[in-house]
Every structure is written in structure tokens, then in C-alpha cells.
Amino acid sequence: MIEADLHAYFDGELPESKRAEVAAWLQDHPEAQAMLDDWAMQAAELKASFPLGEGLTLRPPAPRGFGWQAIAASVAVAMLGAGGGWALRGAMQPVATPSPVQMAMDAHLTFVSEVIHPVEVQAAEEDHLLKWLSNRLGGDIQAPDLASAGYTLLGGRLLPNMGQNAGQFMYENTSGARVTLYVTPTPDATQAAFQFLELNGLEAFYWVDKDMSYALVGQVDKNTLRGLAIEVYQQLI
């Protein structure tokens, strides 16, 4: 597999047939998949640390430029092109650490409107998805079955979470409404019952159980989302 293909795969620029070929190749080359995961994590951490201009996209380094140094250099160039001094001024200020539920809501907004690539691994490959996420998150990760509530699993993906990993499962009902379940390890957190957060029309029920934080996010009726969250919790305990 050539480096250019991996970069195009990372950017979502490959045609579907080629993307499937690269995805299959990555299953047999975990070291390459780990490198892609690191790119995503590093880009997310840099984005959180540097207030870039609106619409500016962080990209992995060009072919032959693997590594943290190359990514950091590309971000520095982007900052100068997006306002220079003001961006650097912001970078000197302390950065608040987002909570898991904030990360969950951001991830939901990023992927919920995707038509072609709403998930990274389709539900048809659920066994592979669960094994992959369990390995990367360090726990027994399960995708709750919400079919009885009218929501079908579309699949899921691995996400960065401030130096750790997180998983996201996406569900959809027959009307096209989508909810996402965000899971991330929080070994130092204390057990927490359901909490609710509403922000700009987006709602989330979140809780901590067995060293994992969960957040169910959607733009659906609050009672519907609560019922789904209870169903998720009951299946995971």
C-alpha cells in the first residue's frame, strides 16, 4: 500500500471501491491502522490547543512527512495563514479540557449529517468493530441493540479523546433520525447516575459506569432519548 493511498483514505477522498480495499488491507496491518489512529488523535489535540480560523481543516502531513513534527509544522503554517498574530495570541492562553459529554456532542455534530460515510465500520462487520474498539479502548465494548425502540445500528468508529481513545456507535430510525452512543475510558472517575445536558438544540444523557463514560446524544424528543439511554444502560450493566 502506498503512502498516498493512506493519506487519501484518512482524508475521505478515495472512491468507495478503493476505500474498501484499503480498509481490508488495514485489518491485516495493525501497525498502519495505529498510525492512522495517531494522526487523528494528534490532529484533534492540536485543534483543541490552537484556535484556528473558521473552516480551516487540519490535515496529516504530505507523503514522506509522517510524524508529530511534520503535523505540527503544517499546523504552524496554517495558523500564520489564518491570521498569524491573533492565532498565536490565542495559543498562549490556557486551554480548558473538554468533558466526555462535550467530546460526545462534538463528535455527534461532526458525523451525524454524513450521508456516504456516517460510520467507519458498517454494522455488517459488527464483530470486527467490537473487537477493534475493545482492543483500542481497553475494555469489553458492546453495541446495545435498540431495534425494539425503532433504532438500527449503522456501525461505529474510533475517535481520539484528549490523548486517549473513544468509540462512537451510530443508530438510525425509519424516519432518518440518528442518535450516537459515545464511549470512552475514565478509570479515575467515580460512578455517576444519569445526567442531562441540552446545548443549542442538541441533547445528551450521560453517565459513568465500570471505569467507562457513556453519552447518548441526539436531536430527538427528550423522553425518547431518556428511554433509549435507559435501554442502553440496562444492556450494558
C-alpha positions as CSV (number, residue, x, y, z in Angstrom):
1,M,0.0,0.0,0.0
2,I,1.5,3.4,-1.0
3,E,1.5,6.3,1.4
4,A,-0.6,8.5,-0.9
5,D,-3.4,6.0,-0.6
6,L,-3.3,6.1,3.2
7,H,-3.5,9.9,3.2
8,A,-6.4,9.9,0.7
9,Y,-8.1,7.2,2.9
10,F,-7.5,9.4,6.0
11,D,-9.0,12.4,4.2
12,G,-12.0,10.5,2.9
13,E,-11.0,11.2,-0.7
14,L,-10.9,7.7,-2.0
15,P,-13.7,6.2,-4.2
16,E,-15.8,3.6,-2.3
17,S,-14.2,0.6,-4.1
18,K,-10.6,1.8,-3.3
19,R,-11.7,2.7,0.3
20,A,-12.9,-0.8,0.8
21,E,-9.6,-2.2,-0.5
22,V,-7.6,0.0,1.9
23,A,-9.9,-0.9,4.8
24,A,-9.4,-4.6,4.2
25,W,-5.6,-4.1,3.9
26,L,-5.6,-2.2,7.2
27,Q,-7.2,-5.1,9.0
28,D,-4.1,-7.2,8.2
29,H,-1.7,-4.3,9.0
30,P,-2.5,-3.1,12.6
31,E,0.7,-1.0,12.7
32,A,-0.6,1.1,9.7
33,Q,-4.1,1.4,11.4
34,A,-2.4,2.5,14.6
35,M,-0.5,5.2,12.6
36,L,-3.8,6.5,11.2
37,D,-5.3,6.5,14.7
38,D,-2.3,8.5,15.9
39,W,-2.8,11.0,13.0
40,A,-6.4,11.5,14.0
41,M,-5.5,11.9,17.7
42,Q,-2.7,14.3,17.1
43,A,-4.8,16.5,14.8
44,A,-7.6,16.6,17.3
45,E,-5.2,17.5,20.1
46,L,-3.6,20.3,18.0
47,K,-7.0,21.6,17.0
48,A,-8.0,21.8,20.7
49,S,-4.8,23.6,21.5
50,F,-4.7,26.1,18.7
51,P,-7.8,28.2,17.8
52,L,-7.6,28.0,14.1
53,G,-9.7,30.1,11.7
54,E,-13.3,29.1,10.8
55,G,-13.5,26.3,8.4
56,L,-9.7,25.6,8.5
57,T,-9.0,21.9,8.3
58,L,-6.2,20.0,10.0
59,R,-4.6,17.5,7.6
60,P,-2.0,14.9,8.2
61,P,1.5,15.6,6.7
62,A,2.1,15.1,3.0
63,P,3.5,11.7,1.9
64,R,7.0,11.1,3.3
65,G,6.2,13.5,6.2
66,F,5.0,11.1,8.8
67,G,5.3,12.1,12.4
68,W,4.4,14.7,15.0
69,Q,7.0,17.2,13.8
70,A,5.6,17.3,10.3
71,I,2.0,17.7,11.6
72,A,3.0,20.4,14.0
73,A,4.8,22.2,11.2
74,S,1.7,22.1,8.9
75,V,-0.4,23.5,11.7
76,A,2.0,26.3,12.3
77,V,1.8,27.3,8.6
78,A,-2.0,27.1,8.7
79,M,-2.0,29.4,11.8
80,L,0.1,32.0,10.0
81,G,-2.2,31.8,7.0
82,A,-5.3,32.2,9.1
83,G,-4.5,35.3,11.0
84,G,-1.0,34.9,12.3
85,G,-0.6,37.0,15.4
86,W,-4.1,36.6,16.7
87,A,-4.0,32.8,16.4
88,L,-0.7,32.7,18.2
89,R,-2.0,35.1,20.9
90,G,-4.9,32.6,21.5
91,A,-2.5,29.7,21.6
92,M,-0.7,31.2,24.6
93,Q,-3.9,31.1,26.7
94,P,-4.8,28.1,28.9
95,V,-7.0,25.5,27.2
96,A,-9.9,24.0,29.1
97,T,-10.1,20.2,28.9
98,P,-13.4,19.2,27.4
99,S,-15.5,16.7,29.3
100,P,-16.5,13.4,27.7
101,V,-20.0,14.6,27.1
102,Q,-18.7,17.7,25.3
103,M,-16.5,15.5,23.2
104,A,-19.5,13.2,22.5
105,M,-21.6,16.2,21.4
106,D,-18.9,17.5,19.1
107,A,-18.4,14.0,17.6
108,H,-22.2,13.7,17.1
109,L,-22.3,17.0,15.2
110,T,-19.3,16.1,13.1
111,F,-20.7,12.8,11.8
112,V,-24.5,12.7,12.2
113,S,-25.1,14.5,8.9
114,E,-22.8,12.3,6.8
115,V,-24.5,10.5,4.0
116,I,-21.8,8.4,2.4
117,H,-19.5,7.9,5.5
118,P,-21.6,8.2,8.6
119,V,-19.5,5.4,10.2
120,E,-16.1,4.0,9.7
121,V,-17.1,0.3,10.1
122,Q,-20.5,-0.8,9.0
123,A,-22.9,-2.8,11.2
124,A,-22.4,-5.8,8.9
125,E,-18.9,-6.0,10.4
126,E,-20.1,-5.6,14.0
127,D,-17.9,-8.4,15.3
128,H,-14.8,-6.8,13.8
129,L,-16.0,-3.4,15.1
130,L,-16.5,-4.5,18.7
131,K,-13.2,-6.4,18.7
132,W,-11.3,-3.4,17.4
133,L,-12.9,-0.9,19.8
134,S,-12.4,-3.3,22.7
135,N,-8.8,-3.6,21.9
136,R,-8.3,0.2,21.4
137,L,-10.3,1.3,24.5
138,G,-9.1,-1.5,26.8
139,G,-12.4,-2.9,27.8
140,D,-15.3,-5.1,26.7
141,I,-17.1,-2.7,24.3
142,Q,-20.6,-3.7,23.2
143,A,-23.1,-2.1,20.9
144,P,-26.5,-2.1,22.5
145,D,-29.4,-3.4,20.4
146,L,-32.0,-0.6,20.1
147,A,-34.2,-2.3,17.5
148,S,-37.1,-2.7,19.9
149,A,-37.1,1.1,20.2
150,G,-37.0,1.5,16.5
151,Y,-33.3,2.3,16.0
152,T,-31.0,0.3,13.9
153,L,-27.2,0.2,14.3
154,L,-25.4,1.8,11.3
155,G,-21.9,1.0,12.6
156,G,-19.3,2.9,14.5
157,R,-15.8,4.4,14.6
158,L,-12.7,5.0,16.7
159,L,-12.2,8.6,17.8
160,P,-9.4,10.5,19.7
161,N,-10.2,11.8,23.2
162,M,-7.5,14.1,24.6
163,G,-4.7,11.6,24.4
164,Q,-6.9,8.6,24.8
165,N,-9.3,6.7,22.6
166,A,-13.1,6.8,22.3
167,G,-15.7,4.8,20.4
168,Q,-18.9,6.1,18.7
169,F,-21.9,4.0,17.6
170,M,-24.5,5.5,15.4
171,Y,-28.1,4.4,15.2
172,E,-30.9,5.5,12.9
173,N,-34.7,5.1,12.9
174,T,-37.0,4.7,9.9
175,S,-37.6,8.4,9.8
176,G,-33.9,9.1,9.4
177,A,-33.4,10.4,12.9
178,R,-30.0,9.5,14.3
179,V,-28.5,9.1,17.8
180,T,-25.0,8.3,18.8
181,L,-23.5,6.5,21.7
182,Y,-20.1,7.7,22.8
183,V,-17.9,5.5,25.0
184,T,-14.5,6.4,26.5
185,P,-12.4,5.0,29.4
186,T,-12.4,7.1,32.5
187,P,-10.6,4.9,35.1
188,D,-10.3,7.7,37.7
189,A,-13.9,8.9,37.5
190,T,-16.4,8.0,40.2
191,Q,-19.6,6.1,39.4
192,A,-22.3,8.6,38.3
193,A,-26.0,8.3,37.6
194,F,-27.8,9.7,34.6
195,Q,-27.3,13.4,33.9
196,F,-28.8,15.5,31.2
197,L,-27.3,18.3,29.1
198,E,-29.0,20.4,26.4
199,L,-26.9,22.7,24.3
200,N,-28.0,24.5,21.1
201,G,-30.8,22.1,20.4
202,L,-28.6,19.1,21.0
203,E,-29.4,16.8,23.9
204,A,-27.4,14.2,25.8
205,F,-27.9,11.8,28.6
206,Y,-24.5,10.7,30.1
207,W,-23.2,8.6,33.0
208,V,-20.2,6.8,34.3
209,D,-20.1,3.0,35.0
210,K,-17.3,0.5,35.4
211,D,-14.5,2.9,34.5
212,M,-16.2,3.9,31.3
213,S,-18.1,7.1,30.5
214,Y,-21.1,6.9,28.2
215,A,-23.1,9.7,26.4
216,L,-26.1,9.1,24.3
217,V,-26.6,12.2,22.0
218,G,-29.3,13.2,19.6
219,Q,-31.7,15.8,18.4
220,V,-34.9,13.9,19.4
221,D,-37.6,14.3,22.0
222,K,-36.1,14.3,25.5
223,N,-38.3,11.5,26.7
224,T,-37.4,9.4,23.7
225,L,-33.7,10.0,24.3
226,R,-34.2,9.1,28.0
227,G,-35.9,5.8,27.1
228,L,-33.1,5.0,24.8
229,A,-30.5,5.8,27.4
230,I,-32.2,3.6,30.0
231,E,-32.3,0.7,27.4
232,V,-28.5,1.2,26.7
233,Y,-27.7,1.3,30.4
234,Q,-29.7,-1.9,31.1
235,Q,-28.0,-3.8,28.3
236,L,-24.5,-2.7,29.4
237,I,-24.7,-3.5,33.2
